[in-house]
Each structure stands twice: as structure tokens, then as C-alpha cells.
Amino acid sequence: MITRLTDNFLQKVYNLGIELHQNFKDLYNFESLNTEFNETYVYVDNNSVLGFIHIQSLVDEINIIDIVVDSSMRKKGIGCSLIEHVFNIYPDKRFILEVSCDNTAALNLYKKLGFVQISVRSKYYNGVDAVVMERKN
Ligand SMILES: CC(C)(COP(=O)(O)OP(=O)(O)OC[C@H]1O[C@@H](n2cnc3c(N)ncnc32)[C@H](O)[C@@H]1OP(=O)(O)O)[C@@H](O)C(=O)NCCC(=O)NCCS
């Protein structure tokens, strides 16, 4: 089941978020993950959070900020399901995201779902290039 983040799942989202930002818990709180423009969805199985996606919605564009799947549950389609869930909520919007050029799993996931590279931010992540991708409707 994929559902909007609720308070009882927040700690697990913090735990997963550490994979992307050591200080994830300092960067976000429940309110900042759920504002008028920020939405977070969790993939829940048997009351366990196996993954989450955090997006920002702008006027005509959805920015995928973070997506993480529990390391023991990867390669089972959960990442795809989370992104497709958001596609279904916003079928008419353009999607954009940014990803490190050495993150093969994420790059492949995004390509599989129709994202294409539109630019590169040189040495954006500690000397590693960031790839900016979009999926037009
Ligand atoms: C990127 C991530 C979210 C993918 O989640 P996932 O649930 O494993 O992805 P899926 O099972 O839905 O895989 C979908 C596609 O992604 C690609 N993919 C996923 N894992 C991959 C891997 N380890 N190597 C290569 N390609 C991979 C494949 O194309 C796959 O399709 P396939 O199964 O038909 O080959 C997950 O690896 C993760 O949490 N990584 C750490 C956090 C991160 O880097 N997030 C992205 C940056 S914000």
C-alpha cells in the first residue's frame, strides 16, 4: 500500500533518509515533508515502511526531491511503484529531478520510467556531476 506520510511512519522515513543525507532528520520534520507544496508518500507492507518518496509540487512541475527504498527490499519494484503513484496523482505535470551521475540504480530507475537527461551540474555533489532529468507528459 502506498499512502501519504503519517506521524507514526516518520521515524522510519528518518531512518531511510539517512542514506541520502546524514542529517536528514535535521533537514526535515513532519511539517516540512507535508506542506502545501511538499508531499511525502510511504510504501507500507505489514505496517512496515519499505520506502518513501518526497516531492515538491510547483505550478506546472513536480520535483522529485528524495526517494529511498529499504536496502533489503530493493529490486522488487517498490521504487517504480512510488514514482508511478505520483505520476498517477499528477498525470498532466512535467516531472524533474536531479541525481548523481554515479548512482546507477537511480539513473536506470528514472530512465525506465521515461526520464531523459536535460543538463549536467558539474561537480555538484562533492566533485561528482549531477544529472538533471525530466519526464514530459
Ligand atoms: C534508487 C532506488 C530508489 C531504486 O529502488 P528499487 O525499489 O530498488 O527500484 P525498482 O525495483 O523499482 O527498480 C526499477 C528499475 O531501476 C533499475 N535499478 C534498480 N536497482 C538497480 C541496480 N542496483 N542496478 C541497476 N539498475 C537498477 C532497473 O532498471 C530496475 O528495473 P528492472 O528491475 O526491470 O531491471 C533504490 O536503489 C535506493 O533506495 N537507492 C538509495 C537511495 C537513492 O539513491 N535514491 C535516489 C536518489 S534521490
PDBQT file of the ligand as one rigid body, heavy atoms in Angstrom, charges set to zero:
ROOT
HETATM    1  C1  LIG A 201      17.147   4.011  -6.493  1.00  0.00    +0.000 C 
HETATM    2  C2  LIG A 201      16.213   3.138  -5.641  1.00  0.00    +0.000 C 
HETATM    3  C3  LIG A 201      15.135   4.045  -5.037  1.00  0.00    +0.000 C 
HETATM    4  C4  LIG A 201      15.538   2.099  -6.563  1.00  0.00    +0.000 C 
HETATM    5  O1  LIG A 201      14.535   1.422  -5.817  1.00  0.00    +0.000 OA
HETATM    6  P1  LIG A 201      14.120  -0.091  -6.161  1.00  0.00    +0.000 P 
HETATM    7  O2  LIG A 201      12.867  -0.377  -5.418  1.00  0.00    +0.000 OA
HETATM    8  O3  LIG A 201      15.262  -0.991  -5.933  1.00  0.00    +0.000 OA
HETATM    9  O4  LIG A 201      13.828   0.011  -7.731  1.00  0.00    +0.000 OA
HETATM   10  P2  LIG A 201      12.937  -0.985  -8.607  1.00  0.00    +0.000 P 
HETATM   11  O5  LIG A 201      12.990  -2.354  -8.041  1.00  0.00    +0.000 OA
HETATM   12  O6  LIG A 201      11.590  -0.360  -8.798  1.00  0.00    +0.000 OA
HETATM   13  O7  LIG A 201      13.762  -0.992  -9.963  1.00  0.00    +0.000 OA
HETATM   14  C5  LIG A 201      13.316  -0.329 -11.114  1.00  0.00    +0.000 C 
HETATM   15  C6  LIG A 201      14.440  -0.254 -12.119  1.00  0.00    +0.000 C 
HETATM   16  O8  LIG A 201      15.521   0.501 -11.583  1.00  0.00    +0.000 OA
HETATM   17  C7  LIG A 201      16.757  -0.010 -12.078  1.00  0.00    +0.000 C 
HETATM   18  N1  LIG A 201      17.550  -0.491 -10.960  1.00  0.00    +0.000 N 
HETATM   19  C8  LIG A 201      17.146  -0.638  -9.668  1.00  0.00    +0.000 A 
HETATM   20  N2  LIG A 201      18.165  -1.069  -8.905  1.00  0.00    +0.000 NA
HETATM   21  C9  LIG A 201      19.228  -1.206  -9.726  1.00  0.00    +0.000 A 
HETATM   22  C10 LIG A 201      20.575  -1.610  -9.521  1.00  0.00    +0.000 A 
HETATM   23  N3  LIG A 201      21.014  -1.964  -8.306  1.00  0.00    +0.000 N 
HETATM   24  N4  LIG A 201      21.409  -1.587 -10.593  1.00  0.00    +0.000 NA
HETATM   25  C11 LIG A 201      20.990  -1.239 -11.805  1.00  0.00    +0.000 A 
HETATM   26  N5  LIG A 201      19.712  -0.836 -12.067  1.00  0.00    +0.000 NA
HETATM   27  C12 LIG A 201      18.847  -0.839 -11.033  1.00  0.00    +0.000 A 
HETATM   28  C13 LIG A 201      16.402  -1.117 -13.026  1.00  0.00    +0.000 C 
HETATM   29  O9  LIG A 201      16.261  -0.547 -14.316  1.00  0.00    +0.000 OA
HETATM   30  C14 LIG A 201      15.065  -1.566 -12.497  1.00  0.00    +0.000 C 
HETATM   31  O10 LIG A 201      14.278  -2.183 -13.479  1.00  0.00    +0.000 OA
HETATM   32  P3  LIG A 201      14.365  -3.780 -13.690  1.00  0.00    +0.000 P 
HETATM   33  O11 LIG A 201      14.015  -4.387 -12.362  1.00  0.00    +0.000 OA
HETATM   34  O12 LIG A 201      13.355  -4.027 -14.748  1.00  0.00    +0.000 OA
HETATM   35  O13 LIG A 201      15.784  -4.072 -14.071  1.00  0.00    +0.000 OA
HETATM   36  C15 LIG A 201      16.998   2.363  -4.548  1.00  0.00    +0.000 C 
HETATM   37  O14 LIG A 201      18.102   1.725  -5.145  1.00  0.00    +0.000 OA
HETATM   38  C16 LIG A 201      17.502   3.229  -3.415  1.00  0.00    +0.000 C 
HETATM   39  O15 LIG A 201      16.781   3.465  -2.430  1.00  0.00    +0.000 OA
HETATM   40  N6  LIG A 201      18.757   3.724  -3.525  1.00  0.00    +0.000 N 
HETATM   41  C17 LIG A 201      19.335   4.541  -2.441  1.00  0.00    +0.000 C 
HETATM   42  C18 LIG A 201      18.725   5.929  -2.402  1.00  0.00    +0.000 C 
HETATM   43  C19 LIG A 201      18.926   6.665  -3.705  1.00  0.00    +0.000 C 
HETATM   44  O16 LIG A 201      19.991   6.649  -4.298  1.00  0.00    +0.000 OA
HETATM   45  N7  LIG A 201      17.845   7.384  -4.157  1.00  0.00    +0.000 N 
HETATM   46  C20 LIG A 201      17.870   8.105  -5.408  1.00  0.00    +0.000 C 
HETATM   47  C21 LIG A 201      18.478   9.436  -5.307  1.00  0.00    +0.000 C 
HETATM   48  S1  LIG A 201      17.371  10.639  -4.636  1.00  0.00    +0.000 SA
ENDROOT
TORSDOF 0
